[in-house]
Amino acid sequence: MSHQAQARRVGPAYWISRAIIVFVYAFAIACIVILAIAFFLQLFNANQTAPFVDWVYRAARRIMQPFRGIFPSVEGEQGSVFDVSMLFAMFMYGLLALGLQALIAWIDRKIASIRYEAMWRPSTTPARGPDVVTIPAAAPAAPPAVPVVTSPPPSPPASTEQPPSERR
């Protein structure tokens, strides 16, 4: 297998994290779109008896549940409503999506770094396979080819010359 093909192979954690990120963004975008439509329908005083407007208001009511009452709504003269809580909810759903994406990406990086370290860490058990040659840690010493002589070295040859002090 080539190096590039091996680099592209990823584990199941990668695909699970990508699926979670896609789900989080899809949910956040759907919430933001519904809230934006409801915001503009309220701002322009849409007829609440219309089926589409009724559906958008019901969906927005469920999505707005955690944010209802944070800020007061400003009502106009002809029934239009400027709902600051709805704008805040849109902002918070966007931040929630970005935060969850960052958290999942951080976890994914941690998993990848642990796998990378484990891949390059020397293993304690030797790998066995057709292309693997194992070398023992301490090979026995080979016997010498020439026998070793343990006798003392020969003494220097005796000279027949006399020392200079004895010469005349």
TIDRENZA-237211 format. One record per residue (C-alpha): y, x, z; residue in one letter. Coordinates in Angstrom, 3 decimals. Example, Ala and Ser with C-alpha at 12.3 -4.5 7.8 and 13.67 -1.06 7.14 Angstrom:
BEGIN
(atom (-4.500 12.300 7.800) "A")
(atom (-1.060 13.670 7.140) "S")
# end
This chain:
BEGIN
(atom (0.000 0.000 0.000) "M")
(atom (3.375 1.404 -0.924) "S")
(atom (6.075 2.116 1.622) "H")
(atom (8.364 -0.615 0.257) "Q")
(atom (5.650 -3.251 0.358) "A")
(atom (4.781 -2.250 3.902) "Q")
(atom (8.451 -2.459 4.955) "A")
(atom (8.706 -6.017 3.607) "R")
(atom (5.697 -7.232 5.576) "R")
(atom (6.962 -8.917 8.731) "V")
(atom (5.218 -10.595 11.602) "G")
(atom (5.107 -14.243 12.552) "P")
(atom (7.892 -13.788 15.119) "A")
(atom (10.317 -13.125 12.256) "Y")
(atom (9.406 -16.343 10.426) "W")
(atom (9.488 -18.390 13.631) "I")
(atom (12.937 -17.031 14.490) "S")
(atom (14.197 -17.802 10.975) "R")
(atom (12.846 -21.360 11.193) "A")
(atom (14.545 -21.885 14.567) "I")
(atom (17.840 -20.556 13.216) "I")
(atom (17.660 -22.878 10.197) "V")
(atom (16.892 -25.822 12.492) "F")
(atom (19.786 -24.974 14.839) "V")
(atom (22.264 -24.660 11.974) "Y")
(atom (21.018 -27.861 10.321) "A")
(atom (21.417 -29.761 13.597) "F")
(atom (24.885 -28.303 14.259) "A")
(atom (26.104 -28.991 10.723) "I")
(atom (24.784 -32.565 10.844) "A")
(atom (26.550 -33.144 14.177) "C")
(atom (29.799 -31.632 12.929) "I")
(atom (29.729 -33.689 9.714) "V")
(atom (29.075 -36.956 11.583) "I")
(atom (31.804 -36.165 14.109) "L")
(atom (34.276 -35.239 11.370) "A")
(atom (33.594 -38.491 9.493) "I")
(atom (33.957 -40.489 12.725) "A")
(atom (37.172 -38.632 13.571) "F")
(atom (38.771 -39.503 10.228) "F")
(atom (37.476 -43.090 10.327) "L")
(atom (39.092 -43.560 13.753) "Q")
(atom (42.240 -41.769 12.673) "L")
(atom (42.681 -44.086 9.678) "F")
(atom (41.580 -47.210 11.615) "N")
(atom (38.512 -48.053 9.525) "A")
(atom (36.999 -51.542 9.698) "N")
(atom (34.280 -51.417 12.374) "Q")
(atom (32.366 -54.349 10.866) "T")
(atom (31.471 -52.314 7.761) "A")
(atom (27.828 -51.133 8.040) "P")
(atom (28.575 -47.476 7.212) "F")
(atom (31.429 -47.274 9.716) "V")
(atom (29.246 -48.938 12.377) "D")
(atom (26.424 -46.451 11.721) "W")
(atom (28.800 -43.458 11.916) "V")
(atom (30.304 -44.717 15.191) "Y")
(atom (26.826 -45.249 16.737) "R")
(atom (25.689 -41.766 15.693) "A")
(atom (28.933 -40.198 16.902) "A")
(atom (28.614 -42.025 20.241) "R")
(atom (25.233 -40.309 20.867) "R")
(atom (26.494 -36.916 19.783) "I")
(atom (29.695 -37.248 21.814) "M")
(atom (27.904 -38.169 25.057) "Q")
(atom (28.319 -34.743 26.739) "P")
(atom (31.971 -34.480 25.697) "F")
(atom (33.241 -38.018 26.273) "R")
(atom (36.257 -38.215 28.575) "G")
(atom (37.156 -34.523 28.602) "I")
(atom (40.496 -35.173 26.895) "F")
(atom (42.372 -38.460 26.618) "P")
(atom (42.465 -40.224 23.261) "S")
(atom (45.852 -40.899 21.710) "V")
(atom (46.173 -44.378 20.192) "E")
(atom (48.631 -45.062 17.403) "G")
(atom (50.702 -48.209 16.798) "E")
(atom (48.404 -49.798 14.230) "Q")
(atom (45.074 -49.110 15.973) "G")
(atom (44.432 -45.563 14.770) "S")
(atom (42.942 -43.194 17.343) "V")
(atom (43.374 -39.427 17.606) "F")
(atom (40.332 -38.327 19.644) "D")
(atom (40.805 -34.762 20.885) "V")
(atom (37.379 -34.865 22.566) "S")
(atom (35.794 -35.282 19.138) "M")
(atom (37.573 -32.184 17.836) "L")
(atom (36.445 -30.300 20.939) "F")
(atom (32.850 -31.476 20.386) "A")
(atom (32.901 -30.222 16.788) "M")
(atom (34.139 -26.847 17.982) "F")
(atom (31.502 -26.651 20.730) "M")
(atom (28.618 -27.558 18.394) "Y")
(atom (29.734 -24.772 16.073) "G")
(atom (29.891 -22.298 18.951) "L")
(atom (26.491 -23.482 20.175) "L")
(atom (24.966 -22.775 16.754) "A")
(atom (26.555 -19.324 16.569) "L")
(atom (25.474 -18.483 20.128) "G")
(atom (21.872 -19.560 19.569) "L")
(atom (21.750 -17.626 16.311) "Q")
(atom (23.013 -14.497 18.081) "A")
(atom (20.477 -14.940 20.901) "L")
(atom (17.575 -15.389 18.490) "I")
(atom (18.702 -12.396 16.419) "A")
(atom (18.889 -10.279 19.599) "W")
(atom (15.379 -11.318 20.639) "I")
(atom (14.135 -10.639 17.102) "D")
(atom (15.660 -7.138 17.176) "R")
(atom (14.028 -6.433 20.548) "K")
(atom (10.618 -7.501 19.226) "I")
(atom (11.094 -5.360 16.110) "A")
(atom (12.107 -2.296 18.141) "S")
(atom (9.080 -2.675 20.425) "I")
(atom (6.796 -2.928 17.383) "R")
(atom (8.472 0.078 15.780) "Y")
(atom (8.053 2.181 18.914) "E")
(atom (4.426 1.104 19.268) "A")
(atom (3.756 1.982 15.644) "M")
(atom (5.069 5.541 16.023) "W")
(atom (3.889 6.221 19.578) "R")
(atom (0.842 8.528 19.626) "P")
(atom (-2.205 6.547 20.620) "S")
(atom (-4.587 7.601 23.366) "T")
(atom (-7.670 6.549 21.416) "T")
(atom (-8.442 8.430 18.224) "P")
(atom (-8.269 6.466 15.015) "A")
(atom (-11.532 6.321 13.099) "R")
(atom (-11.748 5.756 9.407) "G")
(atom (-13.021 7.273 6.194) "P")
(atom (-9.862 9.349 5.669) "D")
(atom (-9.437 10.502 9.281) "V")
(atom (-10.548 13.935 10.403) "V")
(atom (-10.667 14.548 14.127) "T")
(atom (-10.146 18.008 15.545) "I")
(atom (-11.444 18.656 19.056) "P")
(atom (-8.862 19.650 21.631) "A")
(atom (-10.548 22.977 22.557) "A")
(atom (-12.985 24.477 20.072) "A")
(atom (-15.603 26.893 21.447) "P")
(atom (-14.941 30.559 20.766) "A")
(atom (-16.777 31.937 17.778) "A")
(atom (-19.183 34.813 18.434) "P")
(atom (-17.778 38.186 17.344) "P")
(atom (-19.021 39.572 14.035) "A")
(atom (-19.125 43.165 15.335) "V")
(atom (-20.674 43.885 18.722) "P")
(atom (-18.139 44.857 21.300) "V")
(atom (-18.620 48.307 22.851) "V")
(atom (-17.559 48.574 26.459) "T")
(atom (-17.853 52.383 26.801) "S")
(atom (-14.745 54.422 27.588) "P")
(atom (-12.866 55.972 24.692) "P")
(atom (-13.889 59.462 23.707) "P")
(atom (-11.981 62.318 25.293) "S")
(atom (-9.762 64.463 23.106) "P")
(atom (-11.422 67.519 21.573) "P")
(atom (-11.182 70.691 23.580) "A")
(atom (-8.892 73.228 22.070) "S")
(atom (-9.744 76.886 21.805) "T")
(atom (-6.183 77.979 22.053) "E")
(atom (-4.771 79.237 25.270) "Q")
(atom (-1.681 77.813 26.828) "P")
(atom (1.555 79.657 25.922) "P")
(atom (1.945 81.137 29.393) "S")
(atom (-1.348 82.983 29.092) "E")
(atom (-0.642 84.430 25.669) "R")
(atom (0.731 87.918 25.412) "R")
# end
